[in-house]
């Protein structure tokens, strides 16, 4: 598997996508899809603005990657995402045959790789990929925490009139 410097570089690119999501007032999660050491697709959460529960960073990136490669199977690709994928996204990752999943922050509420569910080790599934979490975890987690602090503050101000 690729070295940590490479992982950190591509996770840094996923963080740039997450910051775009933050600026769009969406939960700041970003993703990049890498094939032959080149980013072929990227995306960030757009569920709120698209009114689409499936518009997660991973799903949008996988869709664009399939268009780029002209194949729904994303063989020999690595997906870098700033937050541990939920069950919907991990299902899409497995179905698209992505080889490697690298994520930043662990998600103790909906993470399906190790945190809430551990589908990483489920041998009943017909496809698996190499999964590695914790790359630029602090940066990914801080971005999410900052976003929700701002959201909570805005909600308090709206509810208290100041």
C-alpha positions as CSV (number, residue, x, y, z in Angstrom):
1,X,0.0,0.0,0.0
2,X,1.0,3.6,-0.5
3,X,3.2,5.4,2.1
4,X,1.8,7.9,4.7
5,X,3.1,11.0,2.8
6,X,1.1,10.0,-0.2
7,X,-2.0,9.3,2.0
8,X,-1.6,12.7,3.7
9,X,-1.2,14.5,0.3
10,X,-4.5,13.0,-1.1
11,X,-6.3,13.4,2.3
12,X,-5.2,17.1,2.1
13,X,-7.0,17.3,-1.2
14,X,-10.1,15.7,0.3
15,X,-9.9,18.3,3.1
16,X,-10.0,21.0,0.4
17,X,-13.2,19.5,-0.8
18,X,-14.6,19.4,2.7
19,X,-13.8,23.1,3.1
20,X,-15.9,23.8,0.0
21,X,-18.7,21.9,1.7
22,X,-18.3,24.0,4.8
23,X,-18.5,27.2,2.8
24,X,-21.7,25.8,1.2
25,X,-23.2,25.4,4.7
26,X,-23.2,21.6,4.2
27,X,-21.7,19.1,6.7
28,X,-18.0,19.4,5.8
29,X,-17.0,16.1,4.3
30,X,-14.9,15.8,1.2
31,X,-13.6,13.0,-1.0
32,X,-11.1,12.4,-3.9
33,X,-10.8,9.3,-6.1
34,X,-7.3,8.4,-7.2
35,X,-6.4,6.2,-10.1
36,X,-2.7,5.6,-11.1
37,X,-1.6,8.3,-8.6
38,X,-3.9,10.9,-10.2
39,X,-7.1,12.5,-8.9
40,X,-9.8,11.5,-11.4
41,X,-12.8,12.7,-9.4
42,X,-13.6,14.8,-6.3
43,X,-16.7,15.9,-4.4
44,X,-18.2,17.2,-1.2
45,X,-21.4,16.8,0.7
46,X,-24.4,18.5,-1.1
47,X,-27.3,16.7,0.6
48,X,-29.0,19.9,1.9
49,X,-28.6,22.0,-1.2
50,X,-29.6,19.2,-3.6
51,X,-32.4,17.9,-1.3
52,X,-30.9,14.5,-1.8
53,X,-30.0,12.2,1.1
54,X,-27.6,10.3,-1.2
55,X,-25.6,13.4,-2.2
56,X,-22.7,12.5,0.2
57,X,-19.1,13.3,-0.9
58,X,-18.3,9.6,-1.5
59,X,-21.4,9.0,-3.7
60,X,-20.9,12.1,-5.8
61,X,-17.2,11.3,-6.2
62,X,-17.9,7.6,-7.1
63,X,-20.4,8.8,-9.8
64,X,-17.9,11.1,-11.4
65,X,-15.2,8.5,-11.2
66,X,-17.4,6.0,-13.1
67,X,-18.1,8.7,-15.8
68,X,-14.3,9.4,-16.0
69,X,-13.4,5.7,-16.4
70,X,-16.5,4.9,-18.3
71,X,-17.1,2.0,-16.0
72,X,-19.1,1.5,-12.8
73,X,-16.3,-0.7,-11.5
74,X,-13.5,1.5,-10.2
75,X,-10.8,-1.2,-10.1
76,X,-7.4,-0.1,-8.9
77,X,-8.8,3.1,-7.4
78,X,-8.3,4.6,-4.0
79,X,-11.0,6.7,-2.3
80,X,-9.8,9.3,0.2
81,X,-12.6,10.7,2.4
82,X,-12.4,13.0,5.4
83,X,-14.9,11.1,7.5
84,X,-15.5,7.4,8.0
85,X,-18.2,6.4,5.5
86,X,-21.8,5.5,6.5
87,X,-23.4,2.2,5.5
88,X,-24.8,3.7,2.3
89,X,-21.4,5.0,1.2
90,X,-19.5,1.9,2.2
91,X,-22.0,-0.1,0.2
92,X,-21.3,2.0,-2.9
93,X,-17.6,1.7,-2.3
94,X,-17.8,-2.1,-2.2
95,X,-20.2,-2.3,-5.2
96,X,-17.9,-0.1,-7.3
97,X,-15.0,-2.4,-6.4
98,X,-12.7,0.4,-5.1
99,X,-9.5,-1.2,-4.0
100,X,-8.5,1.1,-1.1
101,X,-10.5,3.3,1.2
102,X,-8.6,5.8,3.3
103,X,-10.5,8.1,5.7
104,X,-9.7,10.8,8.2
105,X,-12.0,11.1,11.3
106,X,-13.8,8.2,12.8
107,X,-17.6,8.6,13.0
108,X,-19.0,7.2,16.2
109,X,-22.6,7.9,15.1
110,X,-22.8,6.4,11.6
111,X,-19.4,5.0,10.7
112,X,-19.6,1.6,9.1
113,X,-16.0,0.6,8.8
114,X,-15.0,0.3,12.4
115,X,-16.9,2.7,14.7
116,X,-20.6,2.0,14.8
117,X,-20.7,-1.0,12.5
118,X,-17.7,-3.0,11.4
119,X,-18.5,-4.1,7.8
120,X,-14.7,-4.0,7.1
121,X,-14.4,-7.4,8.7
122,X,-17.7,-9.0,7.5
123,X,-16.7,-12.0,5.4
124,X,-20.2,-12.6,4.1
125,X,-19.9,-9.6,1.8
126,X,-18.8,-10.4,-1.7
127,X,-16.3,-7.6,-2.0
128,X,-13.9,-6.0,0.4
129,X,-11.2,-3.3,0.1
130,X,-8.3,-2.3,2.1
131,X,-9.5,0.2,4.7
132,X,-7.3,2.5,6.7
133,X,-8.6,5.3,9.0
134,X,-7.1,8.1,10.9
135,X,-5.1,9.9,8.2
136,X,-5.2,13.6,9.0
137,X,-7.8,12.7,11.6
138,X,-7.2,15.8,13.7
139,X,-7.7,18.2,10.8
140,X,-10.8,16.3,9.6
141,X,-12.3,16.2,13.1
142,X,-11.6,19.9,13.8
143,X,-13.3,21.0,10.6
144,X,-16.4,19.0,11.6
145,X,-16.4,20.3,15.2
146,X,-16.0,23.9,14.0
147,X,-18.9,23.5,11.6
148,X,-21.2,22.2,14.3
149,X,-20.1,24.8,16.9
150,X,-21.1,27.5,14.4
151,X,-24.4,25.7,13.8
152,X,-25.2,25.4,17.5
153,X,-24.3,29.1,18.1
154,X,-26.6,30.2,15.2
155,X,-29.4,28.1,16.6
156,X,-29.0,29.5,20.1
157,X,-29.0,33.0,18.7
158,X,-32.1,32.4,16.6
159,X,-33.9,30.9,19.6
160,X,-32.9,33.6,22.0
161,X,-33.2,36.6,19.7
162,X,-29.5,37.7,19.9
